[in-house]
Amino acid sequence: MRINGFSKLSKKDKINWLLEKYLNNSTDAQAVLLQYWNDNEALQSLHDGFVENTLSNFYLPFAIAPNFLIDGKTYALPMVIEESSVVAAASNAAKFWSERGGFKTQILGTTKKGHVHFTYDGNIRNLLSFFRKYRAKILKNIDPLQQNMRKRGGGIKDINLIDRTDKLDNYYQIELKFDTVDSMGANFINTVLEEVADHFSLLAQDALEGNIDIVMSILSNYTPECLVRASVSCRVSELPKLDGSAEKYAQKFVRAIRIAEVETYRAVTHNKGIMNGVDAVVLATGNDFRAVEADVHAYASKSGTYSSLSHAEIVDDRFTFWVDLPLSVGTVGGLTGIHPLVKFSLQLLQNPSATQLMQMMASAGLAQNFAAINSLITHGIQQGHMKMHLNNLLNLLDATPEEKAFAIDYFKDKKIRFDDLKKILEKN
Amino acid sequence: MRINGFSKLSKKDKINWLLEKYLNNSTDAQAVLLQYWNDNEALQSLHDGFVENTLSNFYLPFAIAPNFLIDGKTYALPMVIEESSVVAAASNAAKFWSERGGFKTQILGTTKKGHVHFTYDGNIRNLLSFFRKYRAKILKNIDPLQQNMRKRGGGIKDINLIDRTDKLDNYYQIELKFDTVDSMGANFINTVLEEVADHFSLLAQDALEGNIDIVMSILSNYTPECLVRASVSCRVSELPKLDGSAEKYAQKFVRAIRIAEVETYRAVTHNKGIMNGVDAVVLATGNDFRAVEADVHAYASKSGTYSSLSHAEIVDDRFTFWVDLPLSVGTVGGLTGIHPLVKFSLQLLQNPSATQLMQMMASAGLAQNFAAINSLITHGIQQGHMKMHLNNLLNLLDATPEEKAFAIDYFKDKKIRFDDLKKILEKN
């Protein structure tokens, strides 16, 4: 089923080719694609243009978790996520903490980095003195590129030569630090870096003995210095009770966090739960979840052992629970100005700055984590999860409205298992 | 803007509440939400039921990357992704390698783990002998839960007691290993673990001195033993040329990979690029990208330093490039049987098994990584990326069809920068 020029075909011809080659010309399959097209042609055309070879729109649920009290203001967070029970869990945790002071956040930094990675086979002292000599000239040459960013309060913060020959023969970096204000900044950073590389290698050809070979110039998605902390705190007595004791609940909660701090098998799932909350807001606001995920999980491994991103403690009868997350996100640029539902999300959030959005995302992550630990240390996660998932299972079995009502009533006080559900509805 | 009982409101009342409290009753904002509703009420109701508090459908582009030759068969991969240039890059890389033998894959394991995390304050020897004595009984007690999974060829593979007191006082685990065949298996694993915990603690109350306290029971999203390798290989002379030399290209390619192996700042971005390809297929097939992301990035840090997931070498004039990815995904269960476009994706992929889907995802990741490194070591990434992004920028500026044609022609042989685009179109 090789094909040349697929991207040149019209959307309809692309679909026809797929139907013929892979789907036995199934009209049902065709109908599935077409039923998701928007009637508004201009709107559909906008969405078709976001990426290449688009055939249809993939629906993810656009949902709302209200009652997020963050630094004194209450938000309704837009969440885009396909997993059942995440939005309900976020909403419940948000409500719980809104009655106990809400989420408090702190921006611990906004610096992002990018690198020109290169090799140099000459004397390192010559390289260092060359860089010292031409550093200002390079910065001046690329200055026009940062005029607009500077007007917005950002730009290039620093530029340094780094010797990495301990890691790889002849390997050096020019490292630039950036503040990209309200944009995620990938295009700005990459454009600057490519120009720096051009100027650097041109100047080096004249003024430096030995060969400079630029391997690549690219931003880093690792941003441990673009960091936000979100926390919640209350008296231990304000926590839920476990076997009648809030003290017991607090201690078990902290123990669950300790386990995620010391055990990678647990930490991965623990942090995955945090990211359920973070990514739902990342998607709803048109940010890039692959960049956020890579950043956050690399940060979780910074000690040398992959570990929990959240922490908890009880000090003087006060319970505190917090998370530190590197988050490089934007509220301008990328899809933020183009995707109508992303624009809606940002309006709903009162048009936040990038740092405010970091604060909201971290709060969503902490809320999610609180809800998960709360379930795990009390009734387990299956009870709540399967209750939320029951509707999906009923749809899977093509249950009638009557069967749905019967099943929901039947499982009110029982553990939900798919096999049992099939049995009571007499389905195979 | 606190609210009680938000989840109990109808969809319309939820929207009205948001409009009133956060959006100045804007009819424009309301129209944005409504324009994405599907005319087919049953279909819309299905999507509304996936998660809680849904208001609308968030469109992500559903696109196709054809010409993926994987283990001798050519697939058209469904990709759901909002980032421009990813689908084009995957398609180009797939085509390139389809003419050089295609992707070869290998399943290196399918084992997943889950744990009952507990504390025990008694003598460890007593605990060990208790577990040895009751191990078989526990397995027998929970056996009914795995009847269906066993019919499909999976089930519980092992159960062991693990001493983790070196990490945390009194901390132990019951570790279970699972094969969940074509399902991701989260519900199955969690159900089994919660039952194991119940039986274990009940038996321990009678037969063991000292206190057992179950902290939590949950699957691990970390699956280093559920692993797939994808590779491509060709003679060096079959590679593109750099300064007229394929040899030079190969060496620079390998050097770029080495840098990602030794430098975390580079590795994070490098792996993010791999995940652009993987996640697009994860989303299109209804799998959970947060689980996949956490798994993969923790795996990237397993040596103690966060590092590249892909590797490359030149041996005897042969270039080989490969990636190892832990991927716990399913082709049954979850959304796979419910989301119509997910069902379409699986049909398009010829209804793969979970291991076949792992092979496709790993190939998509490797293709993406090849395309990224290829761009980085040749013309840089901005040229291609901005070309693909130009359409989005034109939409952002509300460009007319004439202006679009003019701009596309203007930038044919120039670097695209947003500021320049605004200038030539005389927009602010």
Boltz contact constraints between the chains, C-beta under 6 A:
constraints:
  - contact:
      token1: [A, 1]
      token2: [B, 74]
      max_distance: 6.0
  - contact:
      token1: [A, 2]
      token2: [B, 67]
      max_distance: 6.0
  - contact:
      token1: [A, 2]
      token2: [B, 74]
      max_distance: 6.0
  - contact:
      token1: [A, 3]
      token2: [B, 66]
      max_distance: 6.0
  - contact:
      token1: [A, 6]
      token2: [B, 66]
      max_distance: 6.0
  - contact:
      token1: [A, 22]
      token2: [B, 348]
      max_distance: 6.0
  - contact:
      token1: [A, 29]
      token2: [B, 344]
      max_distance: 6.0
  - contact:
      token1: [A, 32]
      token2: [B, 340]
      max_distance: 6.0
  - contact:
      token1: [A, 32]
      token2: [B, 344]
      max_distance: 6.0
  - contact:
      token1: [A, 46]
      token2: [B, 395]
      max_distance: 6.0
  - contact:
      token1: [A, 47]
      token2: [B, 59]
      max_distance: 6.0
  - contact:
      token1: [A, 49]
      token2: [B, 391]
      max_distance: 6.0
  - contact:
      token1: [A, 50]
      token2: [B, 61]
      max_distance: 6.0
  - contact:
      token1: [A, 51]
      token2: [B, 61]
      max_distance: 6.0
  - contact:
      token1: [A, 51]
      token2: [B, 63]
      max_distance: 6.0
  - contact:
      token1: [A, 51]
      token2: [B, 84]
      max_distance: 6.0
  - contact:
      token1: [A, 51]
      token2: [B, 87]
      max_distance: 6.0
  - contact:
      token1: [A, 52]
      token2: [B, 87]
      max_distance: 6.0
  - contact:
      token1: [A, 52]
      token2: [B, 88]
      max_distance: 6.0
  - contact:
      token1: [A, 53]
      token2: [B, 63]
      max_distance: 6.0
  - contact:
      token1: [A, 53]
      token2: [B, 64]
      max_distance: 6.0
  - contact:
      token1: [A, 53]
      token2: [B, 87]
      max_distance: 6.0
  - contact:
      token1: [A, 54]
      token2: [B, 61]
      max_distance: 6.0
  - contact:
      token1: [A, 54]
      token2: [B, 63]
      max_distance: 6.0
  - contact:
      token1: [A, 55]
      token2: [B, 62]
      max_distance: 6.0
  - contact:
      token1: [A, 56]
      token2: [B, 62]
      max_distance: 6.0
  - contact:
      token1: [A, 57]
      token2: [B, 59]
      max_distance: 6.0
  - contact:
      token1: [A, 58]
      token2: [B, 60]
      max_distance: 6.0
  - contact:
      token1: [A, 58]
      token2: [B, 62]
      max_distance: 6.0
  - contact:
      token1: [A, 58]
      token2: [B, 80]
      max_distance: 6.0
  - contact:
      token1: [A, 58]
      token2: [B, 341]
      max_distance: 6.0
  - contact:
      token1: [A, 59]
      token2: [B, 47]
      max_distance: 6.0
  - contact:
      token1: [A, 59]
      token2: [B, 57]
      max_distance: 6.0
  - contact:
      token1: [A, 60]
      token2: [B, 58]
      max_distance: 6.0
  - contact:
      token1: [A, 61]
      token2: [B, 50]
      max_distance: 6.0
  - contact:
      token1: [A, 61]
      token2: [B, 51]
      max_distance: 6.0
  - contact:
      token1: [A, 61]
      token2: [B, 54]
      max_distance: 6.0
  - contact:
      token1: [A, 62]
      token2: [B, 55]
      max_distance: 6.0
  - contact:
      token1: [A, 62]
      token2: [B, 56]
      max_distance: 6.0
  - contact:
      token1: [A, 62]
      token2: [B, 58]
      max_distance: 6.0
  - contact:
      token1: [A, 63]
      token2: [B, 51]
      max_distance: 6.0
  - contact:
      token1: [A, 63]
      token2: [B, 53]
      max_distance: 6.0
  - contact:
      token1: [A, 63]
      token2: [B, 54]
      max_distance: 6.0
  - contact:
      token1: [A, 64]
      token2: [B, 53]
      max_distance: 6.0
  - contact:
      token1: [A, 66]
      token2: [B, 3]
      max_distance: 6.0
  - contact:
      token1: [A, 66]
      token2: [B, 6]
      max_distance: 6.0
  - contact:
      token1: [A, 67]
      token2: [B, 2]
      max_distance: 6.0
  - contact:
      token1: [A, 74]
      token2: [B, 1]
      max_distance: 6.0
  - contact:
      token1: [A, 74]
      token2: [B, 2]
      max_distance: 6.0
  - contact:
      token1: [A, 80]
      token2: [B, 58]
      max_distance: 6.0
  - contact:
      token1: [A, 82]
      token2: [B, 335]
      max_distance: 6.0
  - contact:
      token1: [A, 84]
      token2: [B, 51]
      max_distance: 6.0
  - contact:
      token1: [A, 87]
      token2: [B, 51]
      max_distance: 6.0
  - contact:
      token1: [A, 87]
      token2: [B, 52]
      max_distance: 6.0
  - contact:
      token1: [A, 87]
      token2: [B, 53]
      max_distance: 6.0
  - contact:
      token1: [A, 88]
      token2: [B, 52]
      max_distance: 6.0
  - contact:
      token1: [A, 117]
      token2: [B, 259]
      max_distance: 6.0
  - contact:
      token1: [A, 167]
      token2: [B, 262]
      max_distance: 6.0
  - contact:
      token1: [A, 168]
      token2: [B, 258]
      max_distance: 6.0
  - contact:
      token1: [A, 168]
      token2: [B, 262]
      max_distance: 6.0
  - contact:
      token1: [A, 190]
      token2: [B, 382]
      max_distance: 6.0
  - contact:
      token1: [A, 191]
      token2: [B, 382]
      max_distance: 6.0
  - contact:
      token1: [A, 194]
      token2: [B, 380]
      max_distance: 6.0
  - contact:
      token1: [A, 194]
      token2: [B, 382]
      max_distance: 6.0
  - contact:
      token1: [A, 215]
      token2: [B, 255]
      max_distance: 6.0
  - contact:
      token1: [A, 215]
      token2: [B, 256]
      max_distance: 6.0
  - contact:
      token1: [A, 216]
      token2: [B, 256]
      max_distance: 6.0
  - contact:
      token1: [A, 216]
      token2: [B, 376]
      max_distance: 6.0
  - contact:
      token1: [A, 216]
      token2: [B, 377]
      max_distance: 6.0
  - contact:
      token1: [A, 220]
      token2: [B, 265]
      max_distance: 6.0
  - contact:
      token1: [A, 220]
      token2: [B, 269]
      max_distance: 6.0
  - contact:
      token1: [A, 221]
      token2: [B, 268]
      max_distance: 6.0
  - contact:
      token1: [A, 221]
      token2: [B, 269]
      max_distance: 6.0
  - contact:
      token1: [A, 221]
      token2: [B, 272]
      max_distance: 6.0
  - contact:
      token1: [A, 222]
      token2: [B, 265]
      max_distance: 6.0
  - contact:
      token1: [A, 222]
      token2: [B, 268]
      max_distance: 6.0
  - contact:
      token1: [A, 255]
      token2: [B, 215]
      max_distance: 6.0
  - contact:
      token1: [A, 256]
      token2: [B, 215]
      max_distance: 6.0
  - contact:
      token1: [A, 256]
      token2: [B, 216]
      max_distance: 6.0
  - contact:
      token1: [A, 258]
      token2: [B, 168]
      max_distance: 6.0
  - contact:
      token1: [A, 259]
      token2: [B, 117]
      max_distance: 6.0
  - contact:
      token1: [A, 262]
      token2: [B, 167]
      max_distance: 6.0
  - contact:
      token1: [A, 262]
      token2: [B, 168]
      max_distance: 6.0
  - contact:
      token1: [A, 265]
      token2: [B, 220]
      max_distance: 6.0
  - contact:
      token1: [A, 265]
      token2: [B, 222]
      max_distance: 6.0
  - contact:
      token1: [A, 268]
      token2: [B, 221]
      max_distance: 6.0
  - contact:
      token1: [A, 268]
      token2: [B, 222]
      max_distance: 6.0
  - contact:
      token1: [A, 268]
      token2: [B, 294]
      max_distance: 6.0
  - contact:
      token1: [A, 268]
      token2: [B, 298]
      max_distance: 6.0
  - contact:
      token1: [A, 269]
      token2: [B, 220]
      max_distance: 6.0
  - contact:
      token1: [A, 269]
      token2: [B, 221]
      max_distance: 6.0
  - contact:
      token1: [A, 271]
      token2: [B, 294]
      max_distance: 6.0
  - contact:
      token1: [A, 272]
      token2: [B, 221]
      max_distance: 6.0
  - contact:
      token1: [A, 272]
      token2: [B, 290]
      max_distance: 6.0
  - contact:
      token1: [A, 272]
      token2: [B, 291]
      max_distance: 6.0
  - contact:
      token1: [A, 272]
      token2: [B, 294]
      max_distance: 6.0
  - contact:
      token1: [A, 275]
      token2: [B, 290]
      max_distance: 6.0
  - contact:
      token1: [A, 276]
      token2: [B, 290]
      max_distance: 6.0
  - contact:
      token1: [A, 279]
      token2: [B, 290]
      max_distance: 6.0
  - contact:
      token1: [A, 290]
      token2: [B, 272]
      max_distance: 6.0
  - contact:
      token1: [A, 290]
      token2: [B, 275]
      max_distance: 6.0
  - contact:
      token1: [A, 290]
      token2: [B, 276]
      max_distance: 6.0
  - contact:
      token1: [A, 290]
      token2: [B, 279]
      max_distance: 6.0
  - contact:
      token1: [A, 291]
      token2: [B, 272]
      max_distance: 6.0
  - contact:
      token1: [A, 293]
      token2: [B, 293]
      max_distance: 6.0
  - contact:
      token1: [A, 294]
      token2: [B, 268]
      max_distance: 6.0
  - contact:
      token1: [A, 294]
      token2: [B, 271]
      max_distance: 6.0
  - contact:
      token1: [A, 294]
      token2: [B, 272]
      max_distance: 6.0
  - contact:
      token1: [A, 297]
      token2: [B, 297]
      max_distance: 6.0
  - contact:
      token1: [A, 298]
      token2: [B, 268]
      max_distance: 6.0
  - contact:
      token1: [A, 298]
      token2: [B, 306]
      max_distance: 6.0
  - contact:
      token1: [A, 301]
      token2: [B, 301]
      max_distance: 6.0
  - contact:
      token1: [A, 301]
      token2: [B, 306]
      max_distance: 6.0
  - contact:
      token1: [A, 304]
      token2: [B, 304]
      max_distance: 6.0
  - contact:
      token1: [A, 306]
      token2: [B, 298]
      max_distance: 6.0
  - contact:
      token1: [A, 306]
      token2: [B, 301]
      max_distance: 6.0
  - contact:
      token1: [A, 335]
      token2: [B, 82]
      max_distance: 6.0
  - contact:
      token1: [A, 337]
      token2: [B, 396]
      max_distance: 6.0
  - contact:
      token1: [A, 338]
      token2: [B, 392]
      max_distance: 6.0
  - contact:
      token1: [A, 338]
      token2: [B, 395]
      max_distance: 6.0
  - contact:
      token1: [A, 338]
      token2: [B, 396]
      max_distance: 6.0
  - contact:
      token1: [A, 340]
      token2: [B, 32]
      max_distance: 6.0
  - contact:
      token1: [A, 341]
      token2: [B, 58]
      max_distance: 6.0
  - contact:
      token1: [A, 344]
      token2: [B, 29]
      max_distance: 6.0
  - contact:
      token1: [A, 344]
      token2: [B, 32]
      max_distance: 6.0
  - contact:
      token1: [A, 348]
      token2: [B, 22]
      max_distance: 6.0
  - contact:
      token1: [A, 376]
      token2: [B, 216]
      max_distance: 6.0
  - contact:
      token1: [A, 377]
      token2: [B, 216]
      max_distance: 6.0
  - contact:
      token1: [A, 380]
      token2: [B, 194]
      max_distance: 6.0
  - contact:
      token1: [A, 382]
      token2: [B, 190]
      max_distance: 6.0
  - contact:
      token1: [A, 382]
      token2: [B, 191]
      max_distance: 6.0
  - contact:
      token1: [A, 382]
      token2: [B, 194]
      max_distance: 6.0
  - contact:
      token1: [A, 391]
      token2: [B, 49]
      max_distance: 6.0
  - contact:
      token1: [A, 392]
      token2: [B, 338]
      max_distance: 6.0
  - contact:
      token1: [A, 395]
      token2: [B, 46]
      max_distance: 6.0
  - contact:
      token1: [A, 395]
      token2: [B, 338]
      max_distance: 6.0
  - contact:
      token1: [A, 396]
      token2: [B, 337]
      max_distance: 6.0
  - contact:
      token1: [A, 396]
      token2: [B, 338]
      max_distance: 6.0
